[in-house]
Amino acid sequence: MRPITALISSAAVCAGLAVPAAAGAAPWQEPTDVGSPAAANLGHVVGDDGFTLSAWRPPLGADEPTPLVAPALVAVRPPGQQGFGPSRRIDDLAARPVRYAKTRAALLRVRQSGGSQGAPVADVGVSYGRTSGDLGDTRPIAADVPLEASGLPVIAASPRGDVAVAWIERDADRRQLRVALRPAGGSFGAPVTLRGSGVSTAPALSFGPQGDLLLAYQHAPADGGSRRVEVRVHRAGGDYGGVIDVGPASGVTDAAPAVGHDGRLYVAWGTQDGGEEANEPYRVFARSAPRGGQFAELQGLDDGGAAWRSPGRLVLAARGDGGAQLAWTSVQPPQAPGAVASFPVRTARAGADGRFAAPVELAADGAVGDLAVSATDPLGAATLAWSTAPSLSGADPATARVVAARLPAEGAPTIEDVSEVGHVGGPRLALDAAAAPSATWISSPPDGDGRARYGSRMP
């Protein structure tokens, strides 16, 4: 696929960054179908043996009620083959499969057992399998959990096999943060309450290579005080540390934690007011802490410029050199006629000292989908994927495509086309054993069924 030109912010130019000629850039292969019908992409994992396990959600029927967890379809691509095998249905797959070890995958399973649509009660469990598609039965973690309807449980796994699941549990007017942890080679322990008072929302989990766990979430105190983003740390072989307040939150918060190979902690978040007016801008913050040390001063990376919801995700990953890569979709005043706002794709990199440099603007409009980074290779490049032509930008969806930026350890980014053009979105990334990226996304033509699609970058 042909490379395209990057847009770099003035801050990046001042820092000496420039976009290289793209003639030498390795292309992405022509896309292939994963399966259909498809409405939402969950993502994929790639084993060291070359098998790719991909998951997506088909559309619900016109008269089908909205369930707590919509059905999912999964399919497998054998190594060395272009296409995927037949799909199979999983009714209770709550999240993207997560990989651990070399060829293993953990799948979060949530099945409603009672309650109502607005106040569901559900059984939470995990099944284990392989990226080749050999999936085991669900192993229960907690039964009849009064879940918060606005957010499903989340899952993370470490390379060595630690697995954690977190969720928000209703208890009268409280929203409690609950976590269950399985150490590598062991079994899940009983769930524990990490925040019992007030209202906790939007949990996010990340493991480091050695099994350290970082949990980030938004918390509103019971006395009506200001919302804050907090973190809890569980060091491998130890216990949970205390609550750490890392910074402000406005009501709708997308938090992303990351743990480096040296144990350094990173947390970043985008936040905006959650009221009906939504009249405060979307702002992005970050902090970091060395293993065993205190969090450094709060960094404000994006003050926003327009009071609209960001159409993309905020994504963060630790890099193999001890630093981290962060990316998000900013919200700025409109640049095109008929648009309500513009949505620049931005990224910022932290060095080994944990301090993020000035953001680099990669595109004038887009919706960030995913970020993939080798956590152990100090010279490895990060790959960021986004879809162009977000709906609120005023762009024609027939021009939408998935693009990826290769963000090397040194030098300027290279941006390449990944997908076909027209009605595409929701990209997710994964790395194979050689740290080569692949992408899945959804193609939704207006005159036919949506399809899950796949492409990989050539070595």
Stockholm file with secondary structure:
# STOCKHOLM 1.0

chainA/1-459         MRPITALISSAAVCAGLAVPAAAGAAPWQEPTDVGSPAAANLGHVVGDDGFTLSAWRPPLGADEPTPLVAPALVAVRPPGQQGFGPSRRIDDLAARPVRYAKTRAALLRVRQSGGSQGAPVADVGVSYGRTSGDLGDTRPIAADVPLEASGLPVIAASPRGDVAVAWIERDADRRQLRVALRPAGGSFGAPVTLRGSGVSTAPALSFGPQGDLLLAYQHAPADGGSRRVEVRVHRAGGDYGGVIDVGPASGVTDAAPAVGHDGRLYVAWGTQDGGEEANEPYRVFARSAPRGGQFAELQGLDDGGAAWRSPGRLVLAARGDGGAQLAWTSVQPPQAPGAVASFPVRTARAGADGRFAAPVELAADGAVGDLAVSATDPLGAATLAWSTAPSLSGADPATARVVAARLPAEGAPTIEDVSEVGHVGGPRLALDAAAAPSATWISSPPDGDGRARYGSRMP
#=GR chainA/1-459 SS CCEECCCCCHHHHHTTCCCCCGGGCCCBCCCEEEESSCSEEEEEEECTTSCEEEEEECCCCTTCCCCSSCCEEEEEECTTCSSCCCCEEETTBCSCCEEETTTEEEEEEEEEEEECSSSEEEEEEEEEEETTSCBCCCEEEEEEEEBCTTCCCEEEECTTSCEEEEEEEEETTEEEEEEEEECTTSCCCCCEEEECSSEEEEEEEEECTTSCEEEEEEEECTTSCCCEEEEEEECTTSCBCCCEEEEECCEEEEEEEEECTTCCEEEEEEEEECSSSCCSCCEEEEEEECTTSCCCCCEEEECCSSCSCCSSCCEEEECTTSCEEEEEECCBSCCSTTCSCBCCEEEEEECTTSCBCCCEEEESSCEEEEEECCSSCTTCCEEEEEESSCGGGTCCGGGCCEEEEEECSSSCCEEEECSCSSSEEEEEEEECTTCCEEEEEEECCTTSCCEEEEEEBCC
#=GC SS_cons         CCEECCCCCHHHHHTTCCCCCGGGCCCBCCCEEEESSCSEEEEEEECTTSCEEEEEECCCCTTCCCCSSCCEEEEEECTTCSSCCCCEEETTBCSCCEEETTTEEEEEEEEEEEECSSSEEEEEEEEEEETTSCBCCCEEEEEEEEBCTTCCCEEEECTTSCEEEEEEEEETTEEEEEEEEECTTSCCCCCEEEECSSEEEEEEEEECTTSCEEEEEEEECTTSCCCEEEEEEECTTSCBCCCEEEEECCEEEEEEEEECTTCCEEEEEEEEECSSSCCSCCEEEEEEECTTSCCCCCEEEECCSSCSCCSSCCEEEECTTSCEEEEEECCBSCCSTTCSCBCCEEEEEECTTSCBCCCEEEESSCEEEEEECCSSCTTCCEEEEEESSCGGGTCCGGGCCEEEEEECSSSCCEEEECSCSSSEEEEEEEECTTCCEEEEEEECCTTSCCEEEEEEBCC
//
